[in-house]
Amino acid sequence: MAEDRPRRALFLGTHSFVDGGLKVGIQHLAEGFAARGWQVDYVATASSVFDLWGAQRRPRLKRVWGGGQDRRGTPIAPGLDEYAFKALIPAHKLFLRGEWQLPSFAWLLPAWVRERDYALCMHETSPNVIYRPWVRARTSIFRLSDLPAGFSHDLHPVLIRQLEHGLREGDYDEVWAVSASLRDHAMSLGPSPAVLLPNGVEAGPFRQRHPVARRPNSAVFLGSVSEWVDVELLHAAARLLPEWTFDIHGPVSRPLPGGGAPNVRFHGALAPEAIPGMLAGCEVGLIPFRETGDLTRHIERPLKFYEYVAAGLGIASTDIGGLRLGMGAFASYGSSPAAFAAAVMEARAAGAARGRDVIEAFLAQHSWESIVDQAHARVEALLRRERGPVSRRERA
């Protein structure tokens, strides 16, 4: 069958390019495929009438219900458009009560989604997997960024079962796991080939010189302050290091304890282009994760790890899940307040001693450019099998 030029891919994501904020792996892959000549339709979280509640959600409501983003899309870059669909309810377990509600997500689905033949459909561990049965694609990839069961606080069991069913039934041409333990988990469940394709970092901005000096005794946390971030540990360690500053850059999505240490400062989300310069002024990057069962068990190298190394920071981390296995000697470890405070001090010395040649070698191996090259080569190999368009509903 003759292929369209450019070839078309559908990426079922969660985060929005339009809303800004930190980009996640599937967004980097979508950008990379578009830069390599593909036409990429990227789908962010759907919008329902419940977006009326919440200042951050109302712009999405306006774009989708008033601006037609579900039909026309929003241009992000050459070859890359972002869409968000209309929905009667959010695909969150607070609203999604059972499998009987799944067909309702097709009622407001634009006709073009069902009619378009894609060369590639890719999704992560996200609610947008709900749309996969109505997608026609020659090649299907599950980018296993998180264990589905680990998101039981957001995902309804029906969506977790859908994700795990696809793994067990071999419903994917490949599974791309971001950690070795996730790869092994996928291989234990079913016949779909599972490979390790980790996260990366945008190397270019970190190779630029930033006219800032590193502030003495400065530690930073970059990312969402979610339930797996041990804020209590952070405050306790900060009290042991009163001469240090602990700056938190990211949205807060969990309750914060009262009476925190005065040298822990919350700044909110940071624009992506400001991150390299901000990190250049710090000494230590923080990864204070806590055990949350399946959610953190398979984490080996979170996205912030790559940015910390790229910026030349030492790294202080708790010793949980696969963090030590993944980050190795790049980080210092401690899970009690005293041990974490000691890890901060040790990490500062390690970061200062790390040579630029080590950082450049790391960037060469782990840049998103390199990761996308590997991903693109794998998709090209899969497409050479000359499979025809298949509806995922037909394969279920």
PEJOJO-V560849 format. One record per pair of residues at least 24 apart in sequence whose C-alpha atoms are under 8 Angstrom apart, sorted by the first residue. I is the first residue (numbers start at 1). GAP is how many residues later the second one is. D is the distance in whole Angstrom. If there is no record, write none. Layout:
I:GAP:D, I:GAP:D
This chain:
1:385:8, 1:387:7, 6:31:6, 6:32:5, 6:33:6, 7:30:8, 7:31:5, 7:32:6, 7:111:8, 7:112:6, 8:30:6, 8:31:5, 8:32:6, 8:33:8, 8:109:8, 8:110:5, 8:111:6, 8:112:7, 9:29:7, 9:30:6, 9:31:5, 9:32:6, 9:109:5, 9:110:6, 9:111:5, 9:112:6, 9:113:8, 10:30:6, 10:31:5, 10:32:6, 10:33:8, 10:108:7, 10:110:6, 10:111:5, 10:112:6, 11:29:7, 11:30:6, 11:31:5, 11:32:6, 11:110:6, 11:111:5, 11:112:6, 12:30:6, 12:31:5, 12:32:7, 12:109:8, 12:110:6, 12:111:5, 12:112:7, 12:116:6, 12:117:7, 13:29:7, 13:30:6, 13:31:5, 13:32:7, 13:110:6, 13:111:7, 13:113:7, 13:115:7, 14:29:7, 14:30:5, 14:31:5, 14:112:6, 14:113:8, 14:114:7, 15:29:6, 15:30:7, 16:28:5, 16:29:7, 16:66:8, 17:59:7, 17:65:7, 18:56:8, 18:58:8, 18:64:8, 20:251:7, 20:252:8, 21:248:7, 21:249:7, 21:250:6, 21:251:6, 22:201:8, 22:248:8, 22:249:7, 22:250:6, 23:249:8, 24:279:8, 25:174:6, 25:175:8, 26:97:8, 26:98:7, 26:117:8, 28:340:7, 29:339:8, 29:343:6, 30:50:7, 31:46:8, 31:49:7, 32:337:7, 32:340:6, 33:339:7, 33:343:7, 34:43:8, 34:44:7, 34:45:5, 34:46:6, 35:43:7, 35:44:7, 37:42:7, 38:41:6, 39:40:5, 39:41:6, 40:39:6, 40:40:5, 40:41:6, 41:39:6, 41:40:5, 41:41:6, 41:42:7, 42:38:7, 42:39:6, 42:40:5, 42:41:6, 43:39:6, 43:40:5, 43:41:5, 43:42:8, 43:85:8, 44:38:7, 44:39:6, 44:40:5, 44:84:8, 45:39:6, 45:40:8, 45:82:8, 45:83:7, 46:38:5, 46:39:5, 46:40:6, 46:41:6, 46:44:7, 46:82:8, 47:37:7, 47:38:6, 47:39:5, 47:40:6, 47:43:7, 48:38:6, 48:39:5, 48:40:5, 48:41:5, 48:42:6, 49:39:7, 49:40:7, 50:39:7, 50:40:8, 70:40:7, 71:39:6, 71:41:8, 85:24:7, 85:25:8, 91:36:6, 91:37:8, 91:39:8, 91:64:8, 91:65:8, 92:35:7, 92:62:6, 92:63:6, 92:64:6, 93:60:8, 93:61:6, 93:62:5, 93:63:4, 93:64:8, 94:60:8, 94:62:8, 96:60:7, 97:59:7, 98:58:8, 98:60:6, 99:59:6, 102:28:7, 105:25:8, 105:26:7, 106:25:8, 106:28:8, 117:272:6, 118:271:7, 119:264:8, 119:270:8, 120:259:8, 125:38:8, 126:29:8, 127:28:7, 127:32:7, 129:30:8, 129:34:8, 130:29:7, 132:260:7, 132:261:8, 133:258:7, 133:259:5, 133:260:4, 133:263:8, 134:257:7, 134:258:7, 134:259:6, 135:256:6, 135:257:6, 136:253:6, 136:254:5, 136:255:4, 136:256:7, 137:252:5, 137:253:6, 137:254:7, 137:255:8, 138:245:7, 138:249:6, 138:250:6, 138:251:5, 138:252:6, 139:33:8, 139:34:6, 139:240:8, 139:243:7, 139:244:7, 139:248:8, 140:31:8, 140:32:5, 140:33:5, 140:34:7, 141:31:6, 141:32:6, 141:33:5, 141:34:6, 141:35:7, 142:30:7, 142:32:7, 142:33:5, 142:34:6, 143:32:6, 143:33:5, 143:34:6, 143:35:8, 144:31:7, 144:32:6, 144:33:5, 144:34:6, 144:38:7, 144:39:8, 145:32:6, 145:33:5, 145:34:8, 145:37:8, 146:36:8, 146:149:7, 146:152:7, 146:153:8, 147:35:7, 147:147:7, 147:148:7, 147:151:7, 149:145:6, 149:146:7, 150:143:7, 150:144:4, 150:145:4, 150:146:8, 151:144:6, 164:25:8, 167:24:8, 167:25:7, 168:24:8, 171:224:8, 171:225:8, 173:209:8, 179:119:7, 179:120:7, 179:121:6, 179:122:7, 179:147:8, 181:117:6, 181:141:8, 182:116:6, 197:174:7, 197:178:8, 198:173:8, 199:102:8, 199:103:8, 199:104:6, 199:167:8, 199:169:8, 199:172:8, 200:103:7, 200:106:6, 200:166:5, 200:167:5, 200:168:5, 200:171:7, 201:102:8, 201:105:6, 201:106:6, 201:109:8, 201:162:7, 201:165:6, 201:166:5, 201:167:5, 202:165:6, 202:166:6, 202:167:8, 203:107:7, 203:160:6, 203:164:5, 203:165:7, 205:68:8, 205:71:6, 206:70:6, 206:104:6, 206:105:6, 210:66:8, 210:67:6, 210:70:7, 212:65:8, 212:68:7, 212:69:6, 213:67:7, 213:68:5, 214:66:6, 214:67:4, 214:68:5, 214:69:6, 215:66:6, 215:67:6, 215:68:7, 216:28:8, 216:66:8, 216:67:7, 217:26:7, 217:27:5, 217:28:6, 217:66:7, 218:26:6, 218:27:5, 218:28:6, 218:29:8, 218:64:5, 218:65:5, 218:66:6, 219:25:7, 219:26:6, 219:27:5, 219:28:6, 219:63:6, 219:64:6, 219:65:5, 219:66:6, 219:67:7, 219:125:8, 220:26:6, 220:27:5, 220:28:6, 220:29:8, 220:59:8, 220:62:7, 220:64:6, 220:65:5, 220:66:6, 221:25:8, 221:26:6, 221:27:5, 221:28:6, 221:64:6, 221:65:5, 221:66:7, 222:26:6, 222:27:5, 222:28:6, 222:63:8, 222:64:8, 222:82:6, 223:25:8, 223:26:6, 223:27:5, 223:28:7, 223:46:8, 223:81:7, 224:25:8, 224:26:5, 224:27:5, 224:28:6, 224:29:7, 225:25:7, 225:26:6, 225:27:5, 225:28:6, 225:29:7, 226:26:6, 226:27:5, 226:28:5, 227:26:7, 227:27:6, 228:61:5, 228:62:5, 228:63:7, 228:64:6, 228:67:8, 228:68:7, 229:58:8, 229:59:6, 229:60:5, 229:61:6, 230:58:6, 230:59:5, 230:60:5, 231:25:7, 231:26:8, 231:57:8, 232:25:7, 233:55:7, 233:103:7, 233:104:6, 234:30:8, 234:54:7, 234:103:8, 235:25:6, 235:26:5, 235:29:7, 236:25:7, 236:101:6, 237:100:5, 237:101:6, 237:103:6, 237:104:5, 238:25:7, 238:26:7, 238:103:7, 239:24:8, 240:97:8, 240:98:7, 240:101:7, 241:100:7, 276:31:8, 276:35:7, 279:29:7, 279:32:6, 279:34:8, 280:31:6, 280:32:8, 282:31:7, 283:30:5, 283:31:6, 283:65:6, 283:68:7, 283:69:8, 284:24:8, 284:29:5, 284:30:5, 284:31:5, 284:32:7, 284:60:7, 284:63:6, 284:64:6, 284:67:7, 285:28:6, 285:29:6, 285:30:5, 285:31:6, 286:29:6, 286:30:5, 286:31:6, 287:28:7, 287:29:6, 287:30:5, 287:31:7, 288:28:8, 288:29:5, 288:30:5, 289:28:7, 289:29:6, 289:31:7, 290:28:7, 290:30:7, 291:29:7, 291:30:7, 296:24:8, 296:25:6, 297:24:4, 297:25:6, 298:24:6, 299:24:6, 300:24:7, 300:25:6, 300:26:4, 300:27:7, 301:25:5, 301:26:6, 306:60:8, 309:50:7, 309:53:8, 310:49:6, 310:52:8, 310:53:7, 312:39:6, 312:40:8, 312:42:7, 312:44:8, 312:47:7, 313:35:7, 313:38:5, 313:39:8, 314:33:4, 314:34:5, 314:35:7, 314:36:6, 314:37:4, 314:38:7, 315:29:7, 315:32:5, 315:33:8, 315:36:7, 316:24:7, 316:27:5, 316:28:5, 316:31:6, 317:26:7
